[in-house]
């Protein structure tokens, strides 16, 4: 997490450009932000689920059947959100 947070600080401080370089800078910033959201979301769950495999919590926990919502840029946040029930057709 420290490596990703440092990459974000460096991106905020130094990514810029014009034309194609601006697009590439924005793509790099977006990939860094997404990596931080994914990592923090995986850490918020004390289980293994989907692609998030944790050695310290190798099994799924039925009590954690919810989504993890994340966001933020300089300070990443996460919160649990209940799954919506499917409406009958």
N, C-alpha and C positions, 0 to 999 in steps of 0.2 A: 504494500500500500504506500509505503514511503517513497518508493521509486516512482509510482504513478503520480503521487501528489507533487513530487519534485518536477516531474515532466510537465504537469499542468502549470506550475509556477513559471517554469522556463517558457512555456508556450505563451502564457499571458504577457510575459515581459518582452518577448522577442519575436514572435511570429508576426510577420507583416509582408507586404509585397504589393505588386500591381499586376493586373492582367492574370495570366495563368499562375503566377507565383502567389497571388492573393487567394485564388481557388485552392491551390495546394496547401497554403497555410491554414485555411479554414477547414479543409479535409483533415489535416493533422490534428488540429484542435478538437474537431468533432470525434475523431477516433480516440484521442486521449480522454476526453470527457466520458465517452461511452465505456471505455475500459474501467474508469473509476466507478461509474454507476454499477456496472456488472460485478466488480470485485466487492464493493461494499454491500450489494444486495446478497451476494453469496455468503458473506460473513454474518449478515443479519439472521441467517437461517442456521440453526444448530442441527442440521441433518444434511444428508446427501440427496439431491433431487435434480433430475435432468442432467445438464452438463456440469453442474456444480457438485463436484465430488470432494468430500472432506474426509481426510484421514482421521480426524478427531471425532467425527460423527458420520460413520460409514453407512448407516441405515437411514431409511425414510422414517419419519415420525408422522403418523396419521393426524396427530393433534396440530400439525403445522400445515394443514391443507388450506392455504391462503396465498395470495400474491404478495410479493414484496415490491412496493412502489419506491422509486428513487428519483432524485433530482438534485438540483443545485450545481453550481459551478465551482466557486472558490471553496464553499463548504458543502460537501455532499451529505444528503440526508436520506434516510430510508424509513419506511413505515409499512406495517402489515395492513392489508386491505382484504376484507372477506371476498370470496368468490361470489359472483352473482348467480342466482338460480336461473336455470333456463326456463323461459316462458313456454307454456304449451302452445303447440301450433294449431 
